[in-house]
Amino acid sequence: MFDNKEQFKKAFLSKLEMSVGKSFEETSPQDQYHVLGNMIREYISTNWIKTNQVYHSTEAKQVYYLSIEFLLGRIMGSNILNLGIGDVVEEGLRDLGISLDDLESNEPDSALGNGGLGRLAACFMDSLASLDLPGHGCGIRYKHGLFEQKIVNGVQVEYPELWLQNGQVWEVRKSDLSVEVPFWGKVESFEDEQGRLRFRHRDAEPIMAVPYDIPVVGYQTETVNTLRLWNAEPANVPFHDDIMRYKRETEMVSEFLYPDDAEDSGKILRLKQQYFLVRASLNSILNSFRKKQKDIRELPNYVSIHINDTHPVLAIPELMRILLDEEMLPWEEAWDITVQTISYTNHTTLSEALEKWPVRLFQPLLPRIYMIVEEINERFCKELWERYPGQWQRIEDMAIIAHDQVKMAHLALVGTHSTNGVAYLHTEILKKREMNNFYEIFPERFNNKTNGITHRRWLMKSNPALTGLITESIGDKWKVEPPLLKELEHYKDDAAFLEQLEKVKHENKVKLAERIFQQNQIKVNLDSIFDVQVKRLHAYKRQLLNVLHIMYLYNRMKEDPSFRPHPRTFIFGAKASPGYYYAKKIIKLINTVAEKVNNDKTTNDYLKVVFLENYRVSLAEEIFPAAEVSEQISTASKEASGTGNMKFMMNGALTIGTMDGANVEIFERVGKDNIFIFGMTSEEVMNYQANGGYHSSEYYMLDRRIHEAVNQLVNGFFPNTNGMFDVIYDSLLIENDQYFVLRDFDSYVKTQEKVSNAYQDKKGWNKSSVVNIANSGFFSSDRTITEYANDIWHVKPVNSPIIKA
Ligand SMILES: *Cc1c(COP(=O)(O)O)cnc(C)c1O
């Protein structure tokens, strides 16, 4: 079907006519997308079946990656790349007058995630399959992924996302593998025939979890793994209750992806989603294991279950339930197996993001699971008591249940054999500060796994021009062994290479400029520095610092006609959680500043501000290749890792950033001359937080640049914004600027001046760009996944890769 162009064209045309019942000329791009998608899925299916057979028949240990989010983006392009059928498809379609890029753009993003955490899960899927590792994803098939963002009068407006509306070509429904998930009801104890104390869950309201499987194709290998997404449907049981209510409540479970930092609302629904994912996934995992006819005590030798953050932490009591109630193992044995089977990744130290559930909600919804969590807690507290007699406060701080709350992170730390942070600095902060209590007891469980990104999507697929240039220079082995990008360093003084690199960047800037014009009707200067901050909108990420710097540049240009810096285009993309009032005000502020500076003829040759709406994976793929400056300016200690920073680096942008998250490791690799570091260190931030001593008003009073810009938020400088930015003004001055924006302002301005100066020496800049690309191989998620596989999961490749010529 994809062996050569003529064969492909013939198959494509005949399937097109058969499946849509129109002549080729009458078919729409949507029709064409669907037909090509179906052809590719069929093509995949042989290897998918084979892979599954191999996994069933071998003794190879399997890993299951449980995640409440998978931010996949578009799937077709990645499959075409990994299958190595790009040339045939592209040329075949071209003969028919169809552009593959246009056709791919008909696919909606699979946006079953909020940001970094969900995107990490997606990159991991790609790496697992590409490394021939038997690893599968387990998630939820939300009907509506992350909301679609529109900007109306500068304000974020949310629309439901409709990725399933036109049908999904990549998924396969497997109703025969459905699983019942019980909620509510009560637990009864009884004595079985052998006189043992047993428990049963009575009067539960079950809902049906129906799996939809998506194939995950590895790069140039036969391995096709599975991402299993669970759909919530009414169970087929008689009901005396209000059937309409039941149906509605059931369908709600897989209706919406939750915004990550939502407030109180919908707590029960969120907890339902978590148990739904866990119960269905563990049931299906155990079914596969049982087919192997092994003793249940061997489970950790055959199965590894990983929980991505605490959202799937109920996997711990759920596995205990299976081992106790179904396998009838004694507690101690069940506990050993559980701890040995499950591992956990921590993604944040922000205390407001650490999950807690009120007992009053938890217990009635999940009565048997709650009993088990109570028992885990009691046994753990008893151990603590023996270790720390009399230290009530410490025990209370560490308890899994305290003050009528279940602390999910504590459950994860106690009930797994491995806790990893996502960058060196983050893991150190966990060990030394945030989770130091637990580190003292379980030092051997803590380890670091610095995040990564799949270089296939984020370089090979999204930046074909750069990929071509790299391959012309160093060959293509780097594609399967990204650290070989290091060889590019030989070219950092090669004038011809640097020129070509600049040309590639320029072409990518032209394309992004077209996108900007199309979406925002803003004409940007192609010789300006493309300075980009794209990521979720959050106070700790400090988009505000970027904005205040822009306001300062504008003010200074207005004041001093001789001050004209190198032209810059500041590009933003960010979604704010719908209930996050402050974040939405920052979006409005960015757009308000854009309106002002873009329309001021005295300055707008030097300064443009662009907010690209609806930031998502497919838009990100257009942005990174064109970026020159990567804004990674979080308050030090607050960003666990970041992965956007890695995508920029791999595409040759230079970072301006704080010593936070994985920026630290980027700095170590590129060296101080190829990155712009500014601001307080995490130590300094944490010392302020522990000891006080920061007074934002001093910076406001003493620095007239800050004074002016902050006043402009509230003094009518921006027309028709009366009171609109009070909350930002107050956060800086009344609430003492929790994220130290004003504290780092001067350092940021000075460092931005260094950026401008560095750009004057274009050759030097390009040289730094090469050093960044050359050292980005470490940040391939292939490296990250190899570390997880070796150190945590103990899984090995199953197929040997078949490298096609
Ligand atoms: C990579 C990525 C993120 C994470 O960005 P950070 O800068 O690490 O926060 C979020 N959203 C999308 C769409 C991404 O591709």
Ligand as a Chemical Component Dictionary entry (heavy atoms), coordinates in Angstrom:
data_LIG
# 
_chem_comp.id                   LIG 
_chem_comp.type                 NON-POLYMER 
_chem_comp.pdbx_formal_charge   0 
_chem_comp.three_letter_code    LIG 
# 
loop_
_chem_comp_atom.comp_id 
_chem_comp_atom.atom_id 
_chem_comp_atom.alt_atom_id 
_chem_comp_atom.type_symbol 
_chem_comp_atom.charge 
_chem_comp_atom.model_Cartn_x 
_chem_comp_atom.model_Cartn_y 
_chem_comp_atom.model_Cartn_z 
_chem_comp_atom.pdbx_ordinal 
LIG C1 C1 C 0 5.777 21.586 25.767 1  
LIG C2 C2 C 0 4.408 22.094 25.976 2  
LIG C3 C3 C 0 4.022 22.592 27.227 3  
LIG C4 C4 C 0 4.976 22.693 28.396 4  
LIG O1 O1 O 0 5.660 23.930 28.329 5  
LIG P1 P1 P 0 6.519 24.484 29.550 6  
LIG O2 O2 O 0 7.209 25.680 28.985 7  
LIG O3 O3 O 0 7.477 23.407 29.920 8  
LIG O4 O4 O 0 5.572 24.819 30.635 9  
LIG C5 C5 C 0 2.732 23.067 27.379 10 
LIG N1 N1 N 0 1.858 23.052 26.356 11 
LIG C6 C6 C 0 2.196 22.600 25.137 12 
LIG C7 C7 C 0 1.187 22.622 24.036 13 
LIG C8 C8 C 0 3.483 22.096 24.900 14 
LIG O5 O5 O 0 3.808 21.624 23.686 15 
# 
loop_
_chem_comp_bond.comp_id 
_chem_comp_bond.atom_id_1 
_chem_comp_bond.atom_id_2 
_chem_comp_bond.value_order 
_chem_comp_bond.pdbx_ordinal 
LIG C1 C2 SING 1  
LIG C2 C3 SING 2  
LIG C2 C8 DOUB 3  
LIG C3 C4 SING 4  
LIG C3 C5 DOUB 5  
LIG C4 O1 SING 6  
LIG O1 P1 SING 7  
LIG P1 O2 DOUB 8  
LIG P1 O3 SING 9  
LIG P1 O4 SING 10 
LIG C5 N1 SING 11 
LIG N1 C6 DOUB 12 
LIG C6 C7 SING 13 
LIG C6 C8 SING 14 
LIG C8 O5 SING 15 
# 
